[in-house]
Amino acid sequence: MMKKGAQPIVARHVIWLSWKLVVLLSVALCALALLRLHSHSDLSSSSSSRLRPRIYRPKFEGTPKIAFLFLARRNLPLDFLWDSFFEAADVASFSIYVHSAPGFVFDESTTMSLIFRGRELKNSIRVGWGESSMIAAEKLLLEAALEDPANQRFVLLSDSCVPLYNFSYIYNYVMYSPRSFVDSFLDKKEGRYNPKMSPIIPREKWRKGSQWITLVRSHAEVIVDDEDILSVFKKFCKRRPPVDARKGKLNIKLQKQHNCIPDEHYVQTLLAMSDLEGELERRTLTYTLWNQSATKMENKGWHPFTFNFANAGPKQIQDLKDVNHVYYETEFRTEWCRSNSTLVPCFLFARKFSQGAAMRLLSDGVVGRTDASELLDSPP
């Protein structure tokens, strides 16, 4: 039998233990919160520290190269045009890298152009439009090209791109400028920025622009070195799924998601976060004519206009060459096209061009004269 007076002592002991447990729990929660805040801060700081290359590389001595980086679905349907383009170039002044579908090989069965044979990346990945895999493929191209110290400029091109000038003009234009050419502007109108990206990617650093970039070596290194910003893009920058009639009312919920196209934001945002915008010509060297579809079936999406044989004549090409400025509506900014402070035409390349349009460029002597009829039997 418990002695008289023992019960109050036990009760006080229980209360004291309860309070002690509450205090310990509170301290633990505070410590956890501080730890998370500290780790979040570390992530932000580590992101900033990894935005710039970490390895010092001495200045390259010798003939600098332009690395032409092709993003292809499989083959290069305009390889005959590029073959003529590179034919007049010194082989010591350029290099070629192609990211194609995994397992695709550029050999005598897939291209008539000797210059593209064996140029494919061996570690290519499957790429989906509007997915982070597009960024990953770009990084693989840059990483491969950076292995050659002679590569001092890096030009990203699609498999439907064409050059608007001969090699020597493009080489001098790009090499003469100490800046990268990156189309980059404030993204105010569209709801692509996901607030969950903050504070690692602050809203004021969010940028948009064309994925077709031309980089100096130090900026290419920034992109290849980055891991943290890309991981945020993979998690929070995703393309909104298309409307599917079979999903009924679920479409309403799906269409409220952020519609983010990673390759239109990643490089621009990364360089802005690296405080490198002062080292850029904030425009692309690749011309694209955008047509807005008005049909409900295509959900009023924007699609690039395709040039064919009929509309790729001398007048149309000259019109592209005559463009000397670009207006950015969200910033009320007119970007007069310069290369090292000298006024120049804005565009060196253009897309999307069909095989017929590319043949006409050859016939008209845009990149070099040849008989277009000899190209009709080129392999698929």
Residue, then its C-alpha position, 0 to 999 in steps of 0.5 A: m500500500m502506497k504511503k500517504g503523501a506519496q501520490p502528490i510527489v509522484a504527480r509532481h514528478v510526472i508533471w516535471l518529466s512532462w515539462k522536461l519532455v516538452v522543453l527537449l522537444s521544443v529545443a529539438l524542433c528549433a535545432l532541426a529548423l536551424l539545421r534545415l535553414h543552414s542546409h538551405s543556405d549552404l545549398s544556395s551558397s554552394s549553388s553560387s560557388r558552382l556556377r563558375p568554373r572551379i578549375y583554372r585553365p591557362k589561356f590557350e595558345g594556337t588557332p582557336k576553334i569554333a565547336f559546332l554542336f548539333l542537336a539531332r533527332r537521328n540523322l542530319p537531313l541537311d548534311f550536304l549543305w553543311d558539308s559544302f559550308f565546311e569544305a572551304a574552311d581550315v580543318a584546324s579552325f572548327s570541330i563538330y559534335v552531334h548528339s543523336a538518338p542513342g545507338f545512331v551512328f554516322d557512317e557511309s549508310t547514314t550520311m554522304s558527308l565524310i565530315f560528319r562520320g564518327r562525330e556522334l556522341k557515344n553517351s547520348i540520351r533519349v531527348g523529349w521536347g519540353e523536358s529537362s533531357m534537352i538540357a542534359a543533351e546540351k550539357l553533354l555536347l558542351e562537356a565533350a567539346l570542352e575536352d579540346p582546349a582549342n575549342q574557344r567558341f561553342v555554337l548550338l544548332s538544330d538539325s534544321c539549321v542552315p548557315l546564312y554566310n560562308f565559313s570565314y564570315i561566321y568565324n570572324y564574326v564569332m571570334y571577333s566578339p569576346r562575348s557570348f550570344v545568349d537570347s535572354f529577357l525577363d519573363k513577365k507574361e507567362g506563369r512559367y516561374n514556379p515559386k517553389m524554386s525560391p530561394i535557390i532560383p529567385r524570381e528576379k533572376w528568372r529569364k527566358g530566351s531561345q535555346w540556340i546559343t553561342l558561348v565563349r569557353s568560360h560560360a560553357e564551363v559554367i553550364v557544364d559545372d552546374e548541378d544544383i540549378l539543373s536539379v531544381f529545373k528537373k523538379f519544378c520546370k516541367r511542360r504542361p501535359p496537352v489536353d486529352a479529351r479522354k481525361g475529361k474534367l481532369n484536364i482543368k486541373l492539369q491545365k492549371q499546372h506551371n507550363c515550363i519549357p526548361d531549354e527556354h530558361y535554363v542557360q539564361t537563368l543560370l548565367a543571370m544567377s552567375d552575374l554574367e549578363g554583362e558579358l553577354e550579347r543578349r540575343t541569339l544568332t539563329y533566326t526563327l520565324w514563329n507562327q501562332s496557330a489559331t486552331k483549338m486542336e493545337n491549343k493556340g501553340w507557337h510553332p516555327f515556320t518551315f522554309n521550303f524551296a519556294n520561300a527560300g529565295p534570294k529576297q527572303i534570305q536577304d531580308l533575314k540578313d538585313v535584320n539589325h536589331v531585336y525588340y524585347e517587349t517585356e523589357f522595352r529594350t531594343e537590342w542593336c546587333r553588335s560584335n565587339s561594339t561594331l554594328v553587324p547583321c543580327f543572324l548568322f544561322a536560320r531555322k527551320f529549313s527543309q531539304g529543298a530550301a537547303m538545296r536552293l541555298l546551295s544553288d544560289g551560292v549562299v554557302g558555296r556553289t554546287d549542283a543541287s541535283e547531285l544531292l537528290d540521291s543522298p541517304p536517309 
